[in-house]
Structures are given as structure tokens and as C-alpha cells.
């Protein structure tokens, strides 16, 4: 029988080794070691017990072996709040799962991620004010022609000398061809030109017939070179671009400003087919984002509260009221340290401080800068899992600099000791469940011996030696 137990031990060891890497059995090696200890202890028990006590020992052996097997597979069916830290680390190499990159948060990682934060200045790098306003189709312009004296092209000789010696033409719109009409000059190109350029063109056209002419062209009604501000603002509208230049916040002020609180407001700027979106707070607190608006820009303001998801061993901190669930930023930006605090902190009875993970999709270029092998991934977005070790005191400084993004996911893994305690509780449940029938069988065996006139034998079980 002892040899049978040894064979059982060897087979269970092979079971544990083969189970490594299968879903739900990632603790196979550890469980097999526990099984080996149990098998060795039971073998010694069986070698010690003689006679009729073998029946009871066989029953105990069967129950214990079944219990250990179930305990070794407990990771698959025992209740838990998510993957273990070993699962997260091993999952990136699982060929059947969704691939992701695992990155440990370090000062270098914080700097790289911080540079990728959404900024208008990174998409629209030209911070210079817009150029001069140019005429467009539909603009209403006014042309005034001056001559040095009477008797010229526009001022008759009998008029004598009069103040100004000028004539103002009726206001006219730039036609669909982009031209305006000036007597004796014909059609003058105005579309895409500044007032000075149009003035020069008119003078060149009439200087051979007029007396030392000078021309003044002015914009009466600007119907092009407009800026559109739409969405959650006081007065959505289109208005002429300011010739002196103005910033995005100036344009928003002209439209009545955001309707809602600034921390959940986003501003999108579209210019010549390119778009960039930033939180409204980024325009206020980071002046580099408050760039000049240009003619034909479109600004769209919308409200979208920023949230993140928290799972696992969070909450439970003394005085904490949050926990797992969807949590609002309630600010225009939030650090990882603040996010963990808003979730109630790490649960001191469950969490492994070294196994706090943040799930996020990052652009492929950023993932490559982080040192992730992107050959396994398709598309422009790479799933990335950031690992923060809060057992390291310096990690709290890094967490205050690591900025959260909208829809991030935080997961705090349980400590290994918690999972082991669950398995041991389950084992105790099995032992307790079968304990009463075993005691009853033992009492019945003893009673039968007493009734039959034989002295009750006491089963002495030797304690297993420490390994």
C-alpha cells in the first residue's frame, strides 16, 4: 500500500506540472508540492497503522487525496475578484488570449507617457498669429479713388478744386469669380488678396488715364474668413476672424463661454482637415494649448464627464466610501495616486500592493517607445497593462505624476496569501463535512469490538516528519 501512495504522489506531481499554463491551473507547481507532502505523510501513516485500523485510514486517505486535488484546482472555481498577479504576467504570452504589453511604471515610463498627453500645440505647432485677412467670395468691399487735381479721369475740370478730390464707388460684393468691378479698370481680382494688393492692382490699371491716382479699398461686411464655434457654448455662432488675431479662449468668450463646469468640458479644434481635442482645463492651465485661431477654423465644445473603472481589492480603507465601479474624475485631470484614493485606496486585508495594474490602449508609436514588441499587434492601438509596485515607497511619487486618461481601468490583485487562505478554508469545509461520518464509523467500529467482547483498540497515528 505504501508503494501505491508513492505512485499516487508521482502521478499527482505530473498532474501539477502539466497543469501549469492552463487556464485556472497556474499554481500547478505549488499545488503539486503540497500534494507531495500530503502523500508522503499519508504513506507514513499507512506504514504505521496495523490491523483493522487500515479501514479507517483508507477512508481518510481517499478523502484527503480528493480534497487536495480539489484544492490544487481551486484557482479555477474558488470565488475571486479577478486574475492573480501571476495570471496578468503570464497572460501576455498566452497564445489563446488577447495579446497585451506589460510595462512596469518607472520614471522613464512616466516621462514618455506624459509627453503623449493630448495637446493642441503638438498637432498645430505653428503658434504665430494668422496672416492678414484676405477677401473671399461674398465679401462686401468699398473702393475710393483719389486724384491729384480736377480734370482727371473721375473728377471733371469744371468742378474746380474741392476738398479731397475723390470719388467713392458703391459698395459691391466679390462675385463668384472672385472679382470686383472698377470703372475704367475693368474686373479686378479680389479673392485671396489683401486690401493692399487690390489697391495696388486698381492703381496699376488706371494710372495711365487718371491724374496721380491713389486708391483705398476697405472691407465693409466680412462674410468669409469666419470662425465657427459650436456645441455647449452660450451662443453658438459664426463670426468674422479678428484681423489682430485672437486665441481659442477669446473665441469661446465671444460665443458665450462653456455652458457647463469646465472640468467635464472638451474642446475640439478642426483646421484644414486636422483635428485635436483637449480638456477645457488644458486651455486654462496649460497656456501652450491656447493657440491662435485662424479664419475658417471650427471649434466644437462638448460635455463628456471623464470616468475610470476600478476593480479588485480596492476600497475598505478606513473612512473610504468608494470601491469597485465607475468613478468620475470630477476634475479636468487626475493622477493615478488620486484615482486609487478616489476608489477608497487598496484594501489592506486583500490587496497585494505590488500588483496594481492599469489597463489602457496606447498608440503604436508610444508602445514602441515603451519597449513593447508591437509585431504581435494589429492596428494603430496596442493594449498596454501598466504595473505599479506600491510596496516601493518611491512608487507613490511616480503615481502622482502618472496621469489618468478617460475610460482607464484600474485593477488591484489579491495577495497570494488571500488565495491560499481561500483554498485552505475550502479544504477545511471538505474535512468538516466528512468528519462526522468518519467519527461515526470509528465509534461504530469501537462499539462493535466492545459488544463482541474484544478490547477496543486505539489507532496511533504517527505525526509526519517536517520536510
Phi and psi in degrees as a GROMACS rama.xvg file:
@    title "Ramachandran Plot"
@    xaxis  label "Phi"
@    yaxis  label "Psi"
@TYPE xy
-61.2038  -39.5914  UNK-2
-64.0299  -33.9363  UNK-3
-62.7622  -41.4953  UNK-4
-64.6506  -38.5921  UNK-5
-63.578  -42.4951  UNK-6
-63.6027  -38.531  UNK-7
-61.2477  -41.3528  UNK-8
-61.0764  -44.8038  UNK-9
-64.8483  -41.4049  UNK-10
-66.8759  -37.7629  UNK-11
-67.6174  -33.9265  UNK-12
-63.9593  -43.3722  UNK-13
-63.5455  -37.623  UNK-14
-59.071  -45.4833  UNK-15
-67.3759  -38.1854  UNK-16
-68.1487  -41.2651  UNK-17
-70.7455  -27.7409  UNK-18
-71.713  -18.5827  UNK-19
-60.6154  128.633  UNK-20
97.3288  -15.1679  UNK-21
-84.8038  149.658  UNK-22
-58.9408  126.027  UNK-23
88.687  -6.2898  UNK-24
-125.888  37.9963  UNK-25
-77.6363  -8.10207  UNK-26
-101.134  22.9447  UNK-27
-55.0739  -45.5657  UNK-28
-62.0222  -43.9753  UNK-29
-63.7809  -43.3851  UNK-30
-64.9113  -39.8782  UNK-31
-62.2919  -35.7309  UNK-32
-64.2834  -41.9016  UNK-33
-62.5567  -43.0985  UNK-34
-61.0177  -39.0792  UNK-35
-61.4301  -42.6632  UNK-36
-63.2163  -43.0429  UNK-37
-62.7076  -44.8587  UNK-38
-63.0009  -39.9  UNK-39
-65.8519  -42.6019  UNK-40
-63.8623  -43.5008  UNK-41
-66.7461  -35.2148  UNK-42
-61.2352  -41.2911  UNK-43
-66.23  -37.6647  UNK-44
-61.1707  -46.9225  UNK-45
-66.0053  -31.7692  UNK-46
-72.163  -22.3578  UNK-47
-89.2698  -37.4828  UNK-48
-76.675  138.537  UNK-49
-123.162  159.454  UNK-50
69.3479  -145.422  UNK-51
-65.2387  -16.1575  UNK-52
-65.0028  -14.0734  UNK-53
-61.7748  -30.3644  UNK-54
-62.3606  -46.1532  UNK-55
-65.7581  -39.8282  UNK-56
-65.7139  -38.7504  UNK-57
-59.5077  -42.3561  UNK-58
-63.557  -44.3605  UNK-59
-62.9353  -41.2273  UNK-60
-59.9322  -45.3285  UNK-61
-62.5308  -44.35  UNK-62
-65.9196  -43.2902  UNK-63
-68.1909  -42.6998  UNK-64
-62.4285  -44.416  UNK-65
-61.5881  -39.1171  UNK-66
-65.8481  -41.7961  UNK-67
-67.4247  -39.0627  UNK-68
-61.5187  -44.2812  UNK-69
-64.8027  -38.7046  UNK-70
-66.0372  -38.5282  UNK-71
-64.8325  -29.935  UNK-72
-94.3859  9.73297  UNK-73
-61.0672  -26.5545  UNK-74
-61.5065  -22.4374  UNK-75
-81.3492  -30.349  UNK-76
-129.84  -5.80683  UNK-77
-72.1022  143.048  UNK-78
-64.3147  139.441  UNK-79
-154.71  169  UNK-80
-102.201  10.6443  UNK-81
154.465  -173.897  UNK-82
-69.2157  151.72  UNK-83
-76.7364  168.778  UNK-84
-62.7882  -35.0223  UNK-85
-66.4624  -37.024  UNK-86
-62.0382  -43.3631  UNK-87
-63.8486  -42.3698  UNK-88
-72.1022  -34.5901  UNK-89
-83.1754  -21.676  UNK-90
-66.4957  -25.2484  UNK-91
-69.9029  -14.0488  UNK-92
-109.979  8.63537  UNK-93
-77.1855  115.069  UNK-94
-66.612  -20.0023  UNK-95
-92.1204  -9.89804  UNK-96
-98.6191  174.508  UNK-97
-72.7942  123.423  UNK-98
-70.0956  147.306  UNK-99
-152.072  161.091  UNK-100
-100.456  137.495  UNK-101
-107.431  124.255  UNK-102
-128.967  128.442  UNK-103
-83.8058  133.322  UNK-104
-72.8102  124.224  UNK-105
-138.883  169.835  UNK-106
-56.2801  -38.1345  UNK-107
-64.0039  -43.9162  UNK-108
-63.5895  -41.628  UNK-109
-61.5637  -41.0382  UNK-110
-65.7454  -43.4938  UNK-111
-64.3563  -45.4314  UNK-112
-67.1999  -37.7397  UNK-113
-62.8869  -34.8515  UNK-114
-70.1092  -19.3823  UNK-115
-91.1523  3.09075  UNK-116
-59.0045  145.807  UNK-117
-62.5706  126.742  UNK-118
-141.47  137.279  UNK-119
-67.9511  -34.8919  UNK-120
-66.9387  -22.3195  UNK-121
-80.4978  -27.1801  UNK-122
-88.4536  -41.3509  UNK-123
-112.619  86.9844  UNK-124
-75.6806  -21.3802  UNK-125
-76.9965  107.741  UNK-126
-96.4853  8.48789  UNK-127
-74.2688  153.006  UNK-128
-66.2649  159.473  UNK-129
-64.8738  156.813  UNK-130
-73.6401  -179.675  UNK-131
-58.0067  148.8  UNK-132
-65.8336  132.564  UNK-133
-113.011  146.528  UNK-134
-67.4537  149.407  UNK-135
-135.211  171.091  UNK-136
-61.2893  127.029  UNK-137
101.68  -17.0724  UNK-138
-63.7124  141.659  UNK-139
-96.7947  123.9  UNK-140
-122.561  157.876  UNK-141
-123.741  135.8  UNK-142
-121.623  127.326  UNK-143
-122.904  129.347  UNK-144
-111.631  129.438  UNK-145
-110.148  142.503  UNK-146
-125.578  156.13  UNK-147
-67.7839  -31.5319  UNK-148
-158.628  172.583  UNK-149
-71.2317  160.989  UNK-150
89.8324  10.4046  UNK-151
-91.5242  -153.126  UNK-152
-73.6952  -37.3833  UNK-153
-108.41  -18.848  UNK-154
-116.153  115.718  UNK-155
-66.3349  156.024  UNK-156
-66.1185  -36.0056  UNK-157
-70.5846  -8.14727  UNK-158
-73.4324  -16.4463  UNK-159
69.3779  -166.062  UNK-160
-90.7461  126.731  UNK-161
-132.085  154.57  UNK-162
-58.7181  126.954  UNK-163
95.63  -44.2995  UNK-164
46.6584  55.6134  UNK-165
-136.513  166.478  UNK-166
-138.351  135.115  UNK-167
-105.878  123.368  UNK-168
-80.4366  154.693  UNK-169
-61.2797  147.779  UNK-170
-59.2308  144.56  UNK-171
-147.139  153.678  UNK-172
-92.661  147.03  UNK-173
-66.249  121.997  UNK-174
-74.8353  177.806  UNK-175
-63.5689  -20.5209  UNK-176
-86.4742  -4.75988  UNK-177
87.3181  20.3  UNK-178
-118.308  161.563  UNK-179
-125.047  160.179  UNK-180
-109.797  132.835  UNK-181
-128.651  126.091  UNK-182
-53.1346  137.468  UNK-183
69.3513  -4.33471  UNK-184
-113.901  -19.2553  UNK-185
79.3334  -151.299  UNK-186
-82.0277  128.069  UNK-187
-114.171  128.665  UNK-188
-68.6367  126.811  UNK-189
-120.933  -30.8493  UNK-190
-62.5272  130.437  UNK-191
79.1523  5.47329  UNK-192
-114.929  155.489  UNK-193
-84.7888  169.487  UNK-194
-61.0206  -39.786  UNK-195
-64.09  -40.172  UNK-196
-66.5779  -37.4327  UNK-197
-68.9062  -40.7071  UNK-198
-57.9491  -44.9182  UNK-199
-64.1144  -38.0539  UNK-200
-66.2495  -38.6806  UNK-201
-68.754  -43.4485  UNK-202
-60.524  -42.6986  UNK-203
-62.9506  -31.1662  UNK-204
-77.5738  -26.7821  UNK-205
-117.83  0.975337  UNK-206
-66.9136  -23.814  UNK-207
-78.272  -11.9033  UNK-208
-119.388  -27.0409  UNK-209
-94.4725  162.678  UNK-210
-91.2389  102.662  UNK-211
43.2808  61.9376  UNK-212
-74.9063  151.301  UNK-213
-136.886  144.694  UNK-214
-128.614  141.903  UNK-215
-122.161  121.527  UNK-216
-114.029  128.476  UNK-217
-130.029  153.25  UNK-218
-92.3735  114.98  UNK-219
-86.1313  -46.9827  UNK-220
-136.941  110.653  UNK-221
-83.8538  108.254  UNK-222
-109  -1.72787  UNK-223
-125.577  -173.939  UNK-224
54.9033  45.6141  UNK-225
-97.0495  160.68  UNK-226
-119.659  130.597  UNK-227
-105.291  128.984  UNK-228
-121.755  117.073  UNK-229
-124.353  168.098  UNK-230
94.5026  -142.819  UNK-231
-81.5681  65.6266  UNK-232
-125.755  166.468  UNK-233
-60.2037  -45.1789  UNK-234
-137.875  87.8014  UNK-235
-58.5215  131.676  UNK-236
-164.056  171.949  UNK-237
-118.244  132.016  UNK-238
-141.208  156.685  UNK-239
-64.5874  143.571  UNK-240
-66.5349  143.933  UNK-241
-78.3923  126.836  UNK-242
-62.3764  -26.5032  UNK-243
-84.4235  -5.55627  UNK-244
87.5564  142.985  UNK-245
-149.657  156.807  UNK-246
-91.0897  171.287  UNK-247
-60.2907  -43.2073  UNK-248
-62.5459  -34.0432  UNK-249
-64.0879  -42.9946  UNK-250
-64.8953  -39.4052  UNK-251
-65.0129  -37.0709  UNK-252
-64.5971  -38.5807  UNK-253
-64.3526  -26.2544  UNK-254
-93.8107  8.33847  UNK-255
98.6531  -2.37495  UNK-256
75.6947  168.005  UNK-257
-63.7356  145.046  UNK-258
-77.9515  -36.9188  UNK-259
-100.617  -178.485  UNK-260
-64.8287  146.039  UNK-261
-67.6382  -25.8669  UNK-262
-71.4705  -19.2868  UNK-263
-112.594  22.0019  UNK-264
-107.392  136.595  UNK-265
-116.548  147.529  UNK-266
-124.068  123.706  UNK-267
-111.896  131.209  UNK-268
-112.521  127.767  UNK-269
-117.804  129.291  UNK-270
-148.089  119.817  UNK-271
50.4508  45.7445  UNK-272
83.4372  -1.73005  UNK-273
-108.822  147.004  UNK-274
-131.544  149.895  UNK-275
-150.233  142.507  UNK-276
-129.211  135.34  UNK-277
-140.319  156.77  UNK-278
-64.2592  150.269  UNK-279
-58.5327  -35.9231  UNK-280
-60.3975  -29.3553  UNK-281
-66.3157  -28.9103  UNK-282
-72.3084  -32.7896  UNK-283
-83.0119  -45.5871  UNK-284
-94.6115  -14.0228  UNK-285
-123.335  89.9106  UNK-286
-55.3233  -23.7265  UNK-287
-62.704  -23.6533  UNK-288
-81.7933  -19.5128  UNK-289
-84.0377  75.6182  UNK-290
-89.4005  170.819  UNK-291
-67.9305  144.06  UNK-292
-91.0244  149.712  UNK-293
-116.932  158.397  UNK-294
-54.0726  140.542  UNK-295
76.8694  7.05064  UNK-296
-69.3297  151.341  UNK-297
-123.346  126.593  UNK-298
-114.035  123.309  UNK-299
-117.514  124.329  UNK-300
-111.077  127.702  UNK-301
-142.333  161.363  UNK-302
-107.275  125.213  UNK-303
-147.68  100.728  UNK-304
-57.7799  132.774  UNK-305
-82.4616  132.325  UNK-306
-135.545  162.282  UNK-307
-138.603  161.121  UNK-308
-107.746  138.098  UNK-309
-122.015  130.348  UNK-310
-133.108  162.898  UNK-311
89.7555  -146.998  UNK-312
-84.8282  61.6431  UNK-313
-116.685  162.942  UNK-314
82.4231  171.724  UNK-315
90.7533  -5.69031  UNK-316
-65.2781  144.86  UNK-317
-55.2405  120.347  UNK-318
87.3038  -7.96438  UNK-319
-74.5955  144.893  UNK-320
-119.017  -8.12121  UNK-321
-94.4644  -169.589  UNK-322
171.571  -152.321  UNK-323
-64.0596  143.015  UNK-324
143.213  -172.048  UNK-325
-91.5282  126.532  UNK-326
-124.95  134.598  UNK-327
-83.3052  144.857  UNK-328
-61.9244  -46.2308  UNK-329
57.0712  27.9131  UNK-330
-161.963  161.9  UNK-331
-76.6489  -19.7526  UNK-332
-151.255  158.26  UNK-333
-147.645  136.231  UNK-334
-87.7627  164.605  UNK-335
-62.5827  -39.1163  UNK-336
-62.2507  -43.0405  UNK-337
-65.4745  -36.5653  UNK-338
-65.0481  -44.9314  UNK-339
-62.2194  -39.0877  UNK-340
-65.529  -40.3012  UNK-341
-65.3357  -27.9062  UNK-342
-80.4852  3.40591  UNK-343
96.998  6.91547  UNK-344
76.2866  178.997  UNK-345
-79.677  138.033  UNK-346
-72.5349  115.087  UNK-347
-69.7942  -13.3819  UNK-348
-96.2947  -9.94827  UNK-349
-125.444  -40.336  UNK-350
-75.5563  148.395  UNK-351
-100.122  106.981  UNK-352
-58.4373  -23.5513  UNK-353
-81.9855  -3.20857  UNK-354
-125.816  58.0805  UNK-355
-104.586  125.07  UNK-356
-121.895  143.892  UNK-357
-121.256  123.033  UNK-358
-98.84  132.514  UNK-359
-160.425  147.897  UNK-360
-92.8866  126.151  UNK-361
-116.377  149.931  UNK-362
-58.7366  148.885  UNK-363
-57.8754  -40.6335  UNK-364
-61.9507  -41.7709  UNK-365
-66.1232  -40.8531  UNK-366
-60.3969  -38.857  UNK-367
-66.15  -38.2343  UNK-368
-64.1688  -29.3908  UNK-369
-78.6492  -3.64904  UNK-370
89.8034  17.2091  UNK-371
-86.7522  135.998  UNK-372
-76.819  105.223  UNK-373
-88.7853  5.81185  UNK-374
-67.5038  -21.0341  UNK-375
-83.0404  -10.0591  UNK-376
-108.69  146.566  UNK-377
-112.482  147.595  UNK-378
89.4754  173.538  UNK-379
-81.0417  -13.7796  UNK-380
-109.587  132.126  UNK-381
-114.034  125.191  UNK-382
-67.2724  128.326  UNK-383
-128.911  136.913  UNK-384
-115.446  117.26  UNK-385
-92.7938  134.749  UNK-386
-111.336  125.988  UNK-387
-113.948  129.293  UNK-388
-100.881  95.7453  UNK-389
-79.9631  1.8603  UNK-390
-73.7818  -21.3484  UNK-391
-85.5776  118.099  UNK-392
-56.3483  -32.654  UNK-393
-69.5084  -18.5886  UNK-394
-64.2106  -26.3613  UNK-395
-68.6032  -34.0552  UNK-396
-65.8953  -42.3843  UNK-397
-64.0389  -38.7007  UNK-398
-66.3414  -27.8597  UNK-399
-74.3806  -19.3692  UNK-400
-97.5654  -19.8555  UNK-401
-80.5028  113.504  UNK-402
-85.8759  136.076  UNK-403
-75.2048  157.798  UNK-404
-120.873  158.283  UNK-405
-58.7425  132.708  UNK-406
73.9437  17.3587  UNK-407
-64.236  158.97  UNK-408
-124.572  125.418  UNK-409
-107.177  131.416  UNK-410
-132.025  126.085  UNK-411
-108.485  119.383  UNK-412
-80.6153  150.258  UNK-413
-67.9041  152.732  UNK-414
-69.0354  149.601  UNK-415
-59.1986  -35.4722  UNK-416
-62.7089  -31.4302  UNK-417
-66.131  -43.4198  UNK-418
-67.5875  -38.3054  UNK-419
-63.8773  -41.1314  UNK-420
-62.9297  -37.8171  UNK-421
-62.0037  -45.05  UNK-422
-63.3177  -40.1768  UNK-423
-67.6934  -37.8653  UNK-424
-61.0912  -40.2244  UNK-425
-65.853  -39.2745  UNK-426
-63.8581  -42.9753  UNK-427
-61.258  -36.2881  UNK-428
-61.9703  -42.898  UNK-429
-65.8235  -45.6257  UNK-430
-62.3242  -43.1176  UNK-431
-64.7331  -35.049  UNK-432
-65.9176  -40.2236  UNK-433
-91.9295  -4.59845  UNK-434
-64.547  -42.1697  UNK-435
-62.2554  -47.0751  UNK-436
-60.8445  -35.5133  UNK-437
-65.9062  -44.6945  UNK-438
-62.0533  -41.3911  UNK-439
-63.3988  -41.6566  UNK-440
-64.855  -40.4475  UNK-441
-63.8736  -44.101  UNK-442
-63.8183  -38.2332  UNK-443
-65.2509  -40.1921  UNK-444
-63.8791  -42.9293  UNK-445
-65.331  -43.3948  UNK-446
-63.446  -39.4078  UNK-447
-62.4529  -40.1925  UNK-448
-65.9816  -40.5867  UNK-449
-66.0922  -45.4317  UNK-450
-63.6458  -35.6389  UNK-451
-76.3768  -2.2225  UNK-452
92.6743  -4.27755  UNK-453
-87.6045  149.732  UNK-454
-72.85  141.688  UNK-455
-68.9718  128.483  UNK-456
-90.8486  143.76  UNK-457
-104.049  128.338  UNK-458
-85.9671  117.283  UNK-459
-98.5126  119.037  UNK-460
-108.429  121.966  UNK-461
-75.3896  137.111  UNK-462
-70.9102  137.648  UNK-463
-65.9942  139.817  UNK-464
-70.081  148.873  UNK-465
-67.873  141.835  UNK-466
